Amino acid sequence: MAATRYRAPAADGLRIAPLDDLNAIYHRASGITHIVVAPVPELLDAMAGEWRTLDALADAFGLAADERGALIERLDELVGIGLVEAA
């Protein structure tokens, strides 16, 4: 069974504006603005227009095996709100 892969829109598909500890992310395709905190902008940047596995993302952020649960939760949330695709 193949690992789930995740992809965020290419950088030109999002407009990210920092607001102190928050970030406003305008998703051009849906016309929706999302208010998020770190590490969401960093995750989106790591997947911008490219399919990435959970392992590749965890490695990119230096996460240990016991820290991957939080990454899965964030990815599931991003898929749920339409900022990330899963396949």
C-alpha positions as CSV (number, residue, x, y, z in Angstrom):
1,M,0.0,0.0,0.0
2,A,1.4,3.4,-1.0
3,A,2.0,6.1,1.6
4,T,-0.4,9.0,1.7
5,R,1.0,12.0,-0.1
6,Y,0.2,15.7,0.5
7,R,0.4,18.7,-1.7
8,A,-0.3,22.4,-1.1
9,P,-1.0,24.9,-3.9
10,A,2.0,26.4,-5.7
11,A,3.2,29.6,-4.0
12,D,1.3,31.8,-6.5
13,G,-2.0,30.1,-5.4
14,L,-1.7,31.6,-1.9
15,R,-1.2,35.0,-0.5
16,I,0.3,34.9,3.0
17,A,0.3,38.0,5.2
18,P,1.9,37.9,8.7
19,L,-0.2,39.4,11.5
20,D,2.0,39.3,14.6
21,D,1.8,35.7,15.8
22,L,-1.0,34.9,13.3
23,N,-0.9,34.6,9.5
24,A,-3.7,35.4,7.1
25,I,-3.7,33.0,4.1
26,Y,-5.8,33.9,1.1
27,H,-6.4,30.8,-1.0
28,R,-6.9,32.2,-4.5
29,A,-8.7,29.2,-5.9
30,S,-11.5,29.2,-3.2
31,G,-11.5,32.9,-2.4
32,I,-11.3,32.0,1.3
33,T,-9.0,33.6,3.8
34,H,-7.8,31.4,6.7
35,I,-6.2,32.7,9.9
36,V,-3.5,30.3,11.1
37,V,-0.5,30.0,13.3
38,A,3.0,28.4,12.9
39,P,3.8,25.9,11.5
40,V,1.1,26.1,8.9
41,P,2.8,28.6,6.6
42,E,6.0,26.6,6.9
43,L,4.2,23.3,6.0
44,L,2.5,25.0,3.0
45,D,5.8,26.2,1.8
46,A,7.4,22.7,2.2
47,M,4.6,21.3,0.0
48,A,4.1,24.2,-2.5
49,G,3.1,22.5,-5.7
50,E,4.8,19.3,-4.8
51,W,3.6,15.9,-3.5
52,R,5.3,15.0,-0.2
53,T,4.9,12.0,2.0
54,L,4.5,12.2,5.7
55,D,8.0,10.8,6.2
56,A,9.5,13.4,3.8
57,L,7.7,16.3,5.7
58,A,8.7,14.9,9.1
59,D,12.3,14.6,8.0
60,A,12.2,18.2,6.5
61,F,11.2,19.5,10.0
62,G,13.5,17.2,11.9
63,L,10.6,15.4,13.7
64,A,11.2,12.3,15.7
65,A,8.9,9.3,15.3
66,D,7.0,10.2,18.4
67,E,6.3,13.7,17.2
68,R,4.6,12.7,13.9
69,G,1.2,12.5,15.5
70,A,1.0,16.3,15.7
71,L,2.1,16.6,12.1
72,I,-0.7,14.2,11.0
73,E,-3.2,16.2,12.9
74,R,-2.1,19.5,11.2
75,L,-2.2,17.8,7.8
76,D,-5.6,16.4,8.3
77,E,-6.9,19.8,9.4
78,L,-5.3,21.5,6.3
79,V,-6.9,18.8,4.1
80,G,-10.3,19.4,5.8
81,I,-10.2,23.2,5.1
82,G,-9.1,22.7,1.5
83,L,-5.6,24.2,1.8
84,V,-3.9,20.8,1.1
85,E,-4.7,17.8,-1.1
86,A,-4.1,14.2,0.0
87,A,-3.7,11.3,-2.3
